[in-house]
């Protein structure tokens, strides 16, 4: 009896078609499904990189908005924090700006004082 790879290839095809479930067009055809899954994986890879950039931009916008309402701009605020030796990342600063305004006010005051002391 001839040995075939039917169980393995059927499993592979089934896995690819399952990954393409919910896609548009002729995604029940194996060739189209393979192409669609490969394209989706490529987009997903790029998207994971873009997500990091987009979140950092969002945090910067939130910090800048909070700073401008307290009469200091984003770049002077970040510079003042560095001079004061405060090493909070932008994610935490944005979270403080939204959730704990009193703590953010203290950070702004420290940044302003360290800028004034420097120059």
TORVO-214167 format. One line per 4 residues: number of its first residue (from 1); their letters; for each residue x, y, z of N, C-alpha, C, O. Coordinates in Angstrom, 3 decimals, padded with zeros to 6 digits. Example, Ala and Ser with C-alpha at 12.3 -4.5 7.8 and 13.67 -1.06 7.14 Angstrom:
% TORVO-214167
1> as> 013.190:-005.690:007.800:012.300:-004.500:007.800:013.200:-003.300:007.800:014.236:-003.319:008.465; 012.850:-002.250:007.080:013.670:-001.060:007.140:012.900:000.030:007.870:013.409:001.138:008.039
***
This chain:
% TORVO-214167
1> xxxx> 000.844:-001.183:000.000:000.000:000.000:000.000:000.888:001.245:000.000:001.879:001.326:000.726; 000.504:002.204:-000.832:001.295:003.414:-000.973:001.095:004.314:000.254:-000.022:004.505:000.733; 002.209:004.854:000.741:002.161:005.729:001.912:001.887:007.161:001.449:002.603:007.678:000.591; 000.871:007.798:002.000:000.541:009.173:001.618:000.587:010.074:002.852:000.561:009.615:003.993
5> xxxx> 000.655:011.348:002.576:000.703:012.333:003.662:-000.655:013.003:003.831:-000.734:014.163:004.238; -001.710:012.282:003.523:-003.047:012.879:003.556:-003.404:013.456:004.927:-003.873:014.593:004.988; -003.207:012.732:006.025:-003.605:013.328:007.310:-002.872:014.637:007.607:-003.475:015.598:008.084; -001.573:014.668:007.325:-000.794:015.872:007.621:-001.196:017.024:006.717:-001.360:018.150:007.186
9> xxxx> -001.357:016.756:005.420:-001.700:017.844:004.504:-003.126:018.333:004.751:-003.409:019.523:004.613; -004.015:017.423:005.115:-005.386:017.835:005.433:-005.395:018.728:006.674:-006.120:019.721:006.735; -004.585:018.361:007.649:-004.492:019.169:008.870:-003.933:020.557:008.554:-004.411:021.562:009.081; -002.913:020.603:007.688:-002.312:021.879:007.307:-003.329:022.758:006.587:-003.465:023.942:006.898
13> xxxx> -004.045:022.174:005.619:-005.052:022.929:004.868:-006.159:023.435:005.794:-006.609:024.576:005.686; -006.578:022.572:006.691:-007.644:022.944:007.625:-007.196:024.106:008.516:-007.971:025.019:008.800; -005.928:024.054:008.952:-005.395:025.118:009.809:-005.353:026.449:009.056:-005.704:027.489:009.614; -004.923:026.418:007.788:-004.848:027.647:006.992:-006.243:028.209:006.739:-006.464:029.413:006.868
17> xxxx> -007.178:027.342:006.380:-008.543:027.801:006.125:-009.190:028.348:007.399:-009.988:029.283:007.342; -008.848:027.768:008.533:-009.380:028.278:009.801:-008.824:029.661:010.101:-009.539:030.523:010.613; -007.538:029.879:009.782:-006.934:031.206:010.006:-007.561:032.258:009.106:-007.603:033.438:009.456; -008.061:031.822:007.916:-008.664:032.754:006.957:-010.159:032.935:007.196:-010.823:033.638:006.433
21> xxxx> -010.690:032.324:008.223:-012.126:032.419:008.488:-012.504:033.871:008.774:-011.847:034.557:009.557; -013.562:034.319:008.131:-014.014:035.687:008.303:-013.429:036.645:007.288:-013.853:037.799:007.227; -012.467:036.206:006.487:-011.898:037.046:005.442:-012.888:037.129:004.279:-013.765:036.276:004.143; -012.746:038.158:003.444:-013.649:038.343:002.316:-013.185:037.537:001.107:-012.131:036.901:001.138
25> xxxx> -013.979:037.570:000.049:-013.692:036.956:-001.252:-013.626:035.437:-001.162:-014.267:034.834:-000.302; -012.850:034.822:-002.048:-012.805:033.367:-002.132:-011.836:032.786:-001.139:-010.893:032.094:-001.522; -012.050:033.054:000.122:-011.099:032.617:001.142:-011.316:031.166:001.544:-010.602:030.651:002.403; -012.293:030.501:000.935:-012.451:029.075:001.202:-011.616:028.259:000.222:-011.508:027.041:000.360
29> xxxx> -011.029:028.923:-000.761:-010.099:028.262:-001.675:-008.708:028.338:-001.050:-008.310:029.378:-000.525; -007.985:027.244:-001.111:-006.722:027.147:-000.383:-005.713:028.202:-000.820:-005.100:028.854:000.025; -005.528:028.382:-002.143:-004.508:029.325:-002.620:-004.820:030.744:-002.147:-003.941:031.454:-001.658; -006.071:031.144:-002.298:-006.473:032.486:-001.866:-006.334:032.625:-000.353:-005.942:033.678:000.150
33> xxxx> -006.658:031.559:000.363:-006.555:031.599:001.823:-005.103:031.733:002.260:-004.800:032.481:003.190; -004.197:031.008:001.591:-002.772:031.098:001.928:-002.275:032.522:001.728:-001.598:033.081:002.590; -002.623:033.111:000.567:-002.198:034.490:000.289:-002.769:035.459:001.323:-002.068:036.348:001.806; -004.043:035.282:001.655:-004.695:036.188:002.601:-004.081:036.073:003.988:-003.875:037.081:004.664
37> xxxx> -003.791:034.852:004.413:-003.202:034.645:005.738:-001.800:035.238:005.789:-001.428:035.872:006.777; -001.016:035.033:004.724:000.337:035.604:004.687:000.294:037.125:004.749:001.081:037.747:005.462; -000.635:037.725:003.996:-000.771:039.181:004.000:-001.211:039.672:005.382:-000.713:040.682:005.879; -002.146:038.947:005.992:-002.633:039.331:007.321:-001.516:039.267:008.348:-001.413:040.136:009.213
41> xxxx> -000.675:038.235:008.254:000.445:038.115:009.192:001.454:039.235:008.990:002.029:039.739:009.955; 001.672:039.628:007.727:002.590:040.737:007.452:002.042:042.034:008.041:002.777:042.800:008.665; 000.748:042.275:007.839:000.132:043.481:008.399:000.165:043.454:009.924:000.386:044.482:010.564; -000.055:042.282:010.499:-000.048:042.163:011.961:001.334:042.471:012.517:001.454:043.119:013.557
45> xxxx> 002.381:042.009:011.832:003.752:042.267:012.269:004.032:043.768:012.259:004.560:044.318:013.226; 003.674:044.415:011.163:003.883:045.863:011.057:003.049:046.590:012.103:003.513:047.552:012.716; 001.816:046.128:012.306:000.924:046.768:013.263:001.449:046.728:014.680:001.248:047.667:015.450; 002.127:045.634:015.030:002.692:045.555:016.385:003.791:046.590:016.576:003.965:047.107:017.680
49> xxxx> 004.531:046.898:015.526:005.560:047.940:015.622:004.919:049.326:015.676:005.343:050.187:016.447; 003.885:049.530:014.843:003.227:050.837:014.792:002.506:051.158:016.093:002.424:052.319:016.494; 001.986:050.131:016.746:001.248:050.348:017.993:002.129:051.026:019.033:001.673:051.913:019.754; 003.383:050.611:019.112:004.313:051.201:020.073:004.532:052.679:019.768:004.554:053.509:020.677
53> xxxx> 004.696:053.009:018.475:004.883:054.406:018.078:003.647:055.230:018.392:003.745:056.340:018.915; 002.485:054.680:018.069:001.245:055.431:018.249:000.948:055.700:019.719:000.459:056.774:020.069; 001.241:054.733:020.576:001.017:054.963:022.006:001.960:056.036:022.534:001.547:056.883:023.326; 003.224:056.014:022.107:004.155:057.051:022.565:003.687:058.430:022.108:003.769:059.393:022.870
57> xxxx> 003.192:058.536:020.862:002.667:059.813:020.374:001.464:060.257:021.199:001.335:061.436:021.528; 000.585:059.317:021.534:-000.590:059.638:022.344:-000.173:060.151:023.718:-000.716:061.138:024.213; 000.801:059.467:024.332:001.271:059.906:025.649:001.854:061.312:025.565:001.595:062.143:026.434; 002.645:061.585:024.515:003.247:062.907:024.368:002.174:063.983:024.208:002.290:065.065:024.783
61> xxxx> 001.139:063.692:023.434:000.052:064.660:023.235:-000.661:064.932:024.555:-000.979:066.079:024.868; -000.909:063.882:025.325:-001.591:064.060:026.617:-000.742:064.864:027.588:-001.252:065.738:028.290; 000.561:064.570:027.630:001.458:065.316:028.523:001.506:066.777:028.101:001.444:067.672:028.943; 001.615:067.019:026.802:001.684:068.385:026.292:000.413:069.157:026.633:000.488:070.315:027.044
65> xxxx> -000.741:068.537:026.468:-002.006:069.216:026.782:-002.077:069.559:028.270:-002.508:070.649:028.645; -001.651:068.620:029.107:-001.675:068.869:030.551:-000.682:069.963:030.929:-000.964:070.783:031.803; 000.469:069.979:030.279:001.487:070.993:030.586:001.031:072.381:030.157:001.194:073.347:030.903; 000.464:072.485:028.966:000.058:073.795:028.461:-001.035:074.421:029.325:-001.123:075.645:029.424
69> xxxx> -001.863:073.594:029.946:-002.874:074.154:030.848:-002.236:074.641:032.147:-002.887:075.306:032.952; -000.961:074.307:032.349:-000.221:074.740:033.542:000.925:075.694:033.179:001.881:075.841:033.940; 000.819:076.334:032.023:001.744:077.386:031.572:003.180:076.916:031.383:004.119:077.628:031.740; 003.355:075.742:030.835:004.688:075.271:030.452:004.482:074.361:029.250:003.481:073.649:029.168
73> xxxx> 005.431:074.385:028.316:005.234:073.499:027.173:005.936:072.160:027.408:006.688:071.993:028.368; 005.675:071.228:026.518:006.124:069.840:026.690:007.645:069.747:026.800:008.164:069.091:027.702; 008.354:070.398:025.888:009.810:070.228:025.853:010.471:070.829:027.093:011.421:070.255:027.627; 009.974:071.986:027.556:010.540:072.578:028.778:010.216:071.715:029.997:011.033:071.594:030.909
77> xxxx> 009.035:071.121:030.013:008.644:070.237:031.112:009.571:069.023:031.181:010.078:068.692:032.253; 009.791:068.366:030.058:010.659:067.182:030.018:012.088:067.572:030.400:012.763:066.847:031.132; 012.542:068.723:029.898:013.886:069.201:030.238:013.989:069.474:031.737:014.980:069.113:032.373; 012.964:070.110:032.296:012.956:070.393:033.731:012.974:069.126:034.573:013.646:069.074:035.602
81> xxxx> 012.244:068.112:034.146:012.259:066.837:034.873:013.649:066.206:034.835:014.116:065.655:035.831; 014.301:066.290:033.683:015.648:065.714:033.579:016.620:066.459:034.488:017.466:065.847:035.140; 016.492:067.786:034.527:017.356:068.577:035.412:017.091:068.236:036.876:018.017:068.209:037.686; 015.838:067.977:037.212:015.467:067.654:038.593:015.813:066.214:038.962:015.721:065.828:040.127
85> xxxx> 016.210:065.425:037.971:016.571:064.032:038.238:015.370:063.111:038.376:015.469:062.031:038.959; 014.242:063.539:037.842:013.028:062.716:037.892:012.981:061.878:036.625:012.951:062.412:035.517; 012.975:060.568:036.795:013.032:059.673:035.639:011.747:058.861:035.504:011.764:057.634:035.603; 010.641:059.554:035.277:009.373:058.874:034.991:009.227:058.759:033.481:009.516:059.707:032.751
89> xxxx> 008.781:057.602:033.014:008.605:057.465:031.570:007.322:058.164:031.128:006.492:058.547:031.951; 007.178:058.322:029.821:006.064:059.090:029.292:004.723:058.417:029.554:003.702:059.087:029.706; 004.732:057.094:029.605:003.488:056.373:029.907:002.986:056.757:031.293:001.799:057.029:031.473; 003.885:056.778:032.273:003.493:057.116:033.640:003.118:058.595:033.751:002.172:058.943:034.458
93> xxxx> 003.854:059.464:033.058:003.527:060.890:033.098:002.133:061.147:032.524:001.356:061.918:033.088; 001.822:060.497:031.401:000.500:060.674:030.788:-000.592:060.151:031.711:-001.664:060.749:031.811; -000.326:059.044:032.380:-001.310:058.481:033.303:-001.535:059.425:034.485:-002.671:059.637:034.909; -000.446:059.990:035.014:-000.582:060.952:036.115:-001.352:062.191:035.670:-002.180:062.713:036.416
97> xxxx> -001.078:062.657:034.457:-001.752:063.852:033.955:-003.260:063.648:033.879:-004.030:064.587:034.081; -003.678:062.421:033.587:-005.109:062.145:033.439:-005.758:061.779:034.769:-006.861:062.238:035.066; -005.079:060.955:035.575:-005.730:060.392:036.760:-005.417:061.138:038.055:-006.280:061.239:038.927; -004.200:061.662:038.196:-003.792:062.281:039.466:-003.225:063.669:039.186:-002.012:063.846:039.078
101> xxxx> -004.116:064.644:039.071:-003.689:065.989:038.684:-002.832:066.661:039.752:-001.954:067.458:039.422; -003.071:066.353:041.013:-002.281:066.967:042.090:-000.821:066.539:041.987:000.080:067.365:042.131; -000.586:065.268:041.743:000.786:064.777:041.598:001.436:065.386:040.364:002.618:065.728:040.385; 000.663:065.523:039.288:001.220:066.120:038.069:001.550:067.590:038.301:002.549:068.090:037.784
105> xxxx> 000.714:068.288:039.080:001.002:069.686:039.425:002.338:069.800:040.157:003.118:070.716:039.895; 002.597:068.875:041.068:003.872:068.889:041.796:005.045:068.661:040.849:006.086:069.304:040.979; 004.877:067.748:039.902:005.945:067.508:038.923:006.206:068.757:038.088:007.357:069.096:037.813; 005.136:069.440:037.687:005.292:070.662:036.894:006.035:071.718:037.704:006.922:072.393:037.181
109> xxxx> 005.678:071.863:038.978:006.363:072.844:039.828:007.842:072.500:039.988:008.696:073.386:039.936; 008.145:071.220:040.182:009.552:070.818:040.297:010.303:071.094:039.006:011.455:071.528:039.036; 009.661:070.846:037.878:010.303:071.106:036.589:010.562:072.601:036.422:011.639:073.000:035.976; 009.580:073.428:036.777:009.744:074.882:036.667:010.865:075.379:037.580:011.668:076.222:037.180
113> xxxx> 010.918:074.850:038.815:011.962:075.271:039.756:013.349:074.871:039.261:014.293:075.652:039.382; 013.483:073.686:038.714:014.800:073.244:038.251:015.247:074.032:037.025:016.442:074.266:036.841; 014.295:074.445:036.183:014.649:075.289:035.030:015.079:076.667:035.517:016.053:077.227:035.014; 014.351:077.221:036.503:014.692:078.541:037.040:016.049:078.511:037.740:016.825:079.461:037.631
117> xxx> 016.337:077.434:038.453:017.612:077.318:039.165:018.780:077.179:038.198:019.894:077.614:038.489; 018.520:076.575:037.058:019.597:076.359:036.088:019.995:077.660:035.401:021.173:077.913:035.151; 018.984:078.482:035.100:019.404:079.567:034.268:018.801:080.872:034.465:019.144:081.823:033.763
***
